[in-house]
Amino acid sequence: MTAVVAARFRSDRPPGNPFATRFTRPGTVPPLDRRGRPLDVAALAARLRTLAAAAIVGPHGQGKTTLLVAIAAAWAADGLPVSLVRVRGCADVLPALATIARAAADALVCIDGWESLGLGRWPLRQAARLLGRTLVVTSHGPAGLPVLHVCDTSRELLHAIVGHLPDHGGRIDAADVTAAFERHGGDLRESLCDLYDRYERIAAPRGG
């Protein structure tokens, strides 16, 4: 189990490939809706305070972790304790349970990859409820939790994300972005990796 750490970057004189993970990982690009408009993270965080637990749902590579990190940051900015962890399988149930147990009484516990825990989700949900922790997770489906937000994707969204990245010097055009989106069936993460590779091919010096 690895902690998910939000990161910031300066866009003045960005070095290297603008599609590198240091520019695209959760916490660097603001959460956007499917039309590329900023999501109201404050409103989602406020709604979460009325719930004991909730899920951010959507297929792989749709921006769930980006939104989770933003909500965690919003809670932390209000001076509230936050624990944010990524889980990868049933082996992470006990460490996740320990995280819930150690968290402060009014903490927000964020679990990224909820669906990977299988039946282990039940004791975590029960522990959070009994200990009074607020639980928010990312998942491919609701998994019995109220849905806080459904992450959806579109070509417009990918174009908007690219617009938030450092300048690519004209090496990538709109047709490249659309083609990457289509090739990967709307998976934003894979589309950005595709654009990374295309940028590298175009930017590479040609041999003589």
C-alpha positions, 0 to 999 in steps of 0.5 A: 500500500502506498500513500498518494501524495498531491504535488504542485509544479511551476509552469514557468520554463517547464523542463522536458516532456509536458506529458510527463507524469510530474505534470499529469499525476493527481494533484497537478491538474485540477478536477474537471467535468466531462466538458472540461469545466472545473468541478466544484470541489468545495461543494463536493467536500461539503456534501461529503461532510453530510455522509458517513461514507461515499464513492467516487465512481467511474472506469479506469483512467477517468479522473477518480484519483485526481478528484479524490486528491483534490477533496482530500486537499480541501479538507486539509485546507480547512484544518481537518485531519486526512488520511489518503492511501492507495490499495492494490489488493486483499493484502492491503486490507489490514494496513488500511484497517490500521490507517482507519484505526489510527486516524483522528476521530473526525478524520477523512479517510480516503481509499484509492482502489476500493474495488481491489479489496474484494470482501475486505471492503466490509470490515473497513466500512464497518470500522470506519462507521464504528470509529466515526471516520468519514470514508471516501473511496474511488471505485469502478462502481458504488459497492454499496456506498452513496455516490459522491460523483461519477467521473465521465470522460470525453474528447473535450475533457482530454483537450482541456487537460492538455490545455492545463499542461506546460506548453508543448511548443506546437508539437501536438495538435488537436487531431493528435489529442483526439486520436489518442482519446479514440485509440484508448477508448476514453481512458485519459491516463492511457491517452496522456501516455500516448501523447507523451510517446508522440511528443518524444518521437517528434522532439527526438533529434533526427540522426544524420 
